[in-house]
Amino acid sequence: MFSNVILNAVFLMLSLVTIADGYCFRMSYAGPGIKDCITQNEVHVENGTFYTSYENCISCYCNSGFLSCCLLGITLGDLHPDCKAVEDVPCWEKAVMKNNENEPCPYPY
């Protein structure tokens, strides 16, 4: 029974991951032997620290001159034809009715 609970929890977590547009990447703009990182926008990030950009919807970690970044937020995919996606807060969308953006979309998505 305990193993079924664990399997169900793992399945639920994996199911939730598919809801979000998860995408991660690694980049380096530093030269050899440089431990700190530089972002595409030329922001200096100290080694061992995080950097978040809501303009680009990414969260990064600097490790020995390499930035490991993942996208932030959720972009909604297939919605009911009567609904549309609008920005809720930076990097996050919510589903609303096309004819009234103040009304949440009642259909599953």
C-alpha positions in Angstrom: 0.0 0.0 0.0 2.8 2.4 0.9 4.4 1.9 -2.6 1.1 2.6 -4.2 0.9 6.0 -2.4 4.4 6.8 -3.5 3.7 5.8 -7.1 0.5 7.9 -7.1 2.4 10.9 -5.8 5.1 10.5 -8.4 2.5 10.2 -11.2 0.7 13.3 -9.9 3.9 15.3 -9.9 4.8 14.2 -13.4 1.3 15.1 -14.6 1.6 18.6 -13.2 4.9 19.1 -14.9 3.3 18.6 -18.3 0.9 21.5 -17.6 3.8 24.0 -17.6 6.0 24.8 -20.5 9.2 23.6 -18.9 12.3 24.4 -20.8 15.8 24.7 -19.4 19.1 25.6 -21.1 22.7 26.3 -20.2 24.9 29.1 -21.6 28.3 30.7 -21.0 29.5 34.2 -21.9 32.5 34.1 -19.5 36.0 33.4 -20.6 38.2 30.5 -19.4 38.9 30.5 -15.7 36.2 33.0 -14.9 33.7 31.8 -12.3 31.2 34.6 -12.4 28.6 34.8 -15.2 27.3 37.4 -17.7 23.8 37.2 -19.0 22.8 38.0 -22.6 21.8 41.5 -21.4 25.3 41.8 -19.9 24.1 41.6 -16.3 26.9 40.4 -13.9 25.9 37.3 -11.8 28.2 36.2 -9.1 29.3 32.6 -8.9 26.9 30.5 -6.7 24.0 33.0 -7.0 20.6 33.1 -8.7 19.4 35.6 -11.3 15.8 36.1 -12.3 14.5 38.2 -15.2 10.7 38.7 -15.4 11.3 40.6 -18.7 12.6 37.3 -20.3 10.7 35.0 -17.9 13.8 33.0 -16.9 15.4 32.0 -13.6 19.1 31.2 -13.7 21.9 29.9 -11.4 25.5 30.8 -12.0 28.0 27.9 -11.5 31.7 28.3 -12.5 31.0 30.6 -15.5 27.9 28.8 -16.7 24.3 30.0 -16.4 21.8 27.2 -16.0 18.4 28.7 -16.8 14.8 27.6 -16.9 11.7 29.4 -18.1 9.4 30.8 -15.5 5.6 30.7 -15.5 2.9 29.1 -17.6 1.8 29.6 -21.1 -1.6 28.2 -21.7 -2.1 25.9 -24.7 -5.3 24.5 -26.2 -8.3 26.5 -24.9 -12.0 26.2 -25.5 -13.0 28.3 -28.6 -14.9 30.7 -26.4 -11.8 31.4 -24.2 -8.5 33.2 -24.6 -5.2 33.5 -22.6 -4.3 36.9 -21.1 -1.3 37.8 -18.9 -2.2 37.5 -15.2 1.1 38.5 -13.7 4.5 38.7 -15.5 5.2 35.3 -17.1 1.9 33.8 -16.1 -1.3 33.5 -18.2 -4.9 32.9 -17.2 -7.9 31.8 -19.2 -10.8 34.2 -19.6 -13.9 34.4 -21.8 -13.2 36.1 -25.2 -16.3 38.3 -24.9 -15.5 39.3 -21.2 -12.0 39.3 -19.9 -13.2 39.8 -16.4 -14.9 36.4 -16.5 -12.8 33.3 -16.0 -13.0 30.5 -18.6 -15.4 27.9 -17.1 -14.2 25.1 -19.4 -11.4 22.7 -18.6 -8.1 23.2 -20.4 
